[in-house]
Amino acid sequence: MAQRDWRIEYRADAALSDSENARLRHFLFGCFPYETAFLTRRYIKQAPAHRWLVLDEKGGIVGHAAVHEKTIGTQNGDLRIGGVAEVCVASPYRGKGVMKELLREIFEWLHGRDVPFAMLFGQPKVYASSGFQPIDNELAAENSLARHWNPFCGKAMIKPLAKTPWPRGKIELRGPTF
Ligand SMILES: CC(C)(COP(=O)(O)OP(=O)(O)OC[C@H]1O[C@@H](n2cnc3c(N)ncnc32)[C@H](O)[C@@H]1OP(=O)(O)O)[C@@H](O)C(=O)NCCC(=O)NCCS
């Protein structure tokens, strides 16, 4: 098997240095060139509390995923979810399962904190093999167009991390989408 030339590291968003901030924004804008938000800040809609970086042998950023600590309102009561956002891998590292491994680490981390679901907005063909399932609940959020999502944002999907059943009915995302 070929030697792996990358590693995954956790970073609390609040602990990022100025130089990491600049490198991260540069990397994110390279992966999402239509997201001008990255010209001035390191998130699109809301600052996440947690990040995972994929680093190459020299410490360069070659992959990233953010996780928001969110509570959603449902007809069964409030549920904690890990809102996964800004998932990206540098072109030379794509198609090697880097994203899938990044997500596996995130699932383990969330599971260890008793968070029953990961949730994201993305393309089902990219996330299905990581266990994400599209959901059809009506969604409400501070900044949303309810269930009509921008196609760049993709479909709302969840990954169950515990035995908790996913609720039916309207989901209130509380705060902005991610
Ligand atoms: C999407 C992205 C993160 C995938 O990273 P990656 O490390 O290449 O992904 P993996 O190798 O782990 O593959 C994961 C799955 O996604 C699929 N996939 C990856 N890129 C895809 C694409 N552009 N179109 C369709 N499927 C894709 C793979 O075939 C694989 O599916 P499988 O397990 O069923 O075979 C990467 O291509 C990227 O950064 N793209 C630009 C930014 C972006 O669009 N991010 C997603 C925002 S929702």
The ligand as an SDF file (V2000), in Angstrom:
LIG
                    3D

 48 50  0  0  0  0  0  0  0  0999 V2000
  -16.4860   16.7160   -2.4410 C   0  0  0  0  0  0  0  0  0  0  0  0
  -15.0590   16.4600   -1.9710 C   0  0  0  0  0  0  0  0  0  0  0  0
  -14.9400   16.9990   -0.5440 C   0  0  0  0  0  0  0  0  0  0  0  0
  -14.8080   14.9550   -1.9550 C   0  0  0  0  0  0  0  0  0  0  0  0
  -13.5420   14.6890   -1.3420 O   0  0  0  0  0  0  0  0  0  0  0  0
  -12.7430   13.3260   -1.6520 P   0  0  0  0  0  0  0  0  0  0  0  0
  -11.6900   13.1580   -0.6180 O   0  0  0  0  0  0  0  0  0  0  0  0
  -12.3440   13.2940   -3.0560 O   0  0  0  0  0  0  0  0  0  0  0  0
  -13.9240   12.2610   -1.4050 O   0  0  0  0  0  0  0  0  0  0  0  0
  -13.7460   10.6900   -1.2070 P   0  0  0  0  0  0  0  0  0  0  0  0
  -12.6000   10.1880   -2.0230 O   0  0  0  0  0  0  0  0  0  0  0  0
  -13.7390   10.3820    0.2520 O   0  0  0  0  0  0  0  0  0  0  0  0
  -15.0850   10.1480   -1.8560 O   0  0  0  0  0  0  0  0  0  0  0  0
  -16.3160   10.2290   -1.2070 C   0  0  0  0  0  0  0  0  0  0  0  0
  -17.4450    9.8640   -2.1500 C   0  0  0  0  0  0  0  0  0  0  0  0
  -17.7950   11.0250   -2.9150 O   0  0  0  0  0  0  0  0  0  0  0  0
  -17.8270   10.7360   -4.3020 C   0  0  0  0  0  0  0  0  0  0  0  0
  -17.4450   11.9620   -4.9850 N   0  0  0  0  0  0  0  0  0  0  0  0
  -16.3900   12.7450   -4.7120 C   0  0  0  0  0  0  0  0  0  0  0  0
  -16.3930   13.8280   -5.5080 N   0  0  0  0  0  0  0  0  0  0  0  0
  -17.4970   13.7220   -6.2940 C   0  0  0  0  0  0  0  0  0  0  0  0
  -18.0640   14.5370   -7.3190 C   0  0  0  0  0  0  0  0  0  0  0  0
  -17.5020   15.6720   -7.7090 N   0  0  0  0  0  0  0  0  0  0  0  0
  -19.2110   14.1140   -7.8940 N   0  0  0  0  0  0  0  0  0  0  0  0
  -19.7950   12.9520   -7.5080 C   0  0  0  0  0  0  0  0  0  0  0  0
  -19.3120   12.1590   -6.5370 N   0  0  0  0  0  0  0  0  0  0  0  0
  -18.1720   12.5340   -5.9470 C   0  0  0  0  0  0  0  0  0  0  0  0
  -16.8260    9.6090   -4.4400 C   0  0  0  0  0  0  0  0  0  0  0  0
  -17.0600    8.8570   -5.6150 O   0  0  0  0  0  0  0  0  0  0  0  0
  -17.0960    8.8070   -3.1830 C   0  0  0  0  0  0  0  0  0  0  0  0
  -18.2760    8.0380   -3.3410 O   0  0  0  0  0  0  0  0  0  0  0  0
  -18.2840    6.4220   -3.1210 P   0  0  0  0  0  0  0  0  0  0  0  0
  -17.7230    6.1920   -1.7320 O   0  0  0  0  0  0  0  0  0  0  0  0
  -19.7350    6.0790   -3.2430 O   0  0  0  0  0  0  0  0  0  0  0  0
  -17.4100    5.8640   -4.1730 O   0  0  0  0  0  0  0  0  0  0  0  0
  -14.0060   17.1340   -2.8980 C   0  0  0  0  0  0  0  0  0  0  0  0
  -14.2210   16.7060   -4.2080 O   0  0  0  0  0  0  0  0  0  0  0  0
  -14.0540   18.6560   -2.8610 C   0  0  0  0  0  0  0  0  0  0  0  0
  -13.4080   19.2790   -2.0320 O   0  0  0  0  0  0  0  0  0  0  0  0
  -14.8040   19.2890   -3.7930 N   0  0  0  0  0  0  0  0  0  0  0  0
  -14.8940   20.7600   -3.8450 C   0  0  0  0  0  0  0  0  0  0  0  0
  -15.6270   21.3260   -2.6490 C   0  0  0  0  0  0  0  0  0  0  0  0
  -17.0190   20.7190   -2.4800 C   0  0  0  0  0  0  0  0  0  0  0  0
  -17.8030   20.6540   -3.4230 O   0  0  0  0  0  0  0  0  0  0  0  0
  -17.3450   20.2770   -1.2340 N   0  0  0  0  0  0  0  0  0  0  0  0
  -18.6310   19.7060   -0.9040 C   0  0  0  0  0  0  0  0  0  0  0  0
  -19.5500   20.7630   -0.4460 C   0  0  0  0  0  0  0  0  0  0  0  0
  -21.1660   20.0840   -0.1260 S   0  0  0  0  0  0  0  0  0  0  0  0
  1  2  1  0
  2  3  1  0
  2  4  1  0
  2 36  1  0
  4  5  1  0
  5  6  1  0
  6  7  2  0
  6  8  1  0
  6  9  1  0
  9 10  1  0
 10 11  2  0
 10 12  1  0
 10 13  1  0
 13 14  1  0
 14 15  1  0
 15 16  1  0
 15 30  1  0
 16 17  1  0
 17 18  1  0
 17 28  1  0
 18 19  1  0
 18 27  1  0
 19 20  2  0
 20 21  1  0
 21 22  1  0
 21 27  2  0
 22 23  1  0
 22 24  2  0
 24 25  1  0
 25 26  2  0
 26 27  1  0
 28 29  1  0
 28 30  1  0
 30 31  1  0
 31 32  1  0
 32 33  2  0
 32 34  1  0
 32 35  1  0
 36 37  1  0
 36 38  1  0
 38 39  2  0
 38 40  1  0
 40 41  1  0
 41 42  1  0
 42 43  1  0
 43 44  2  0
 43 45  1  0
 45 46  1  0
 46 47  1  0
 47 48  1  0
M  END
$$$$
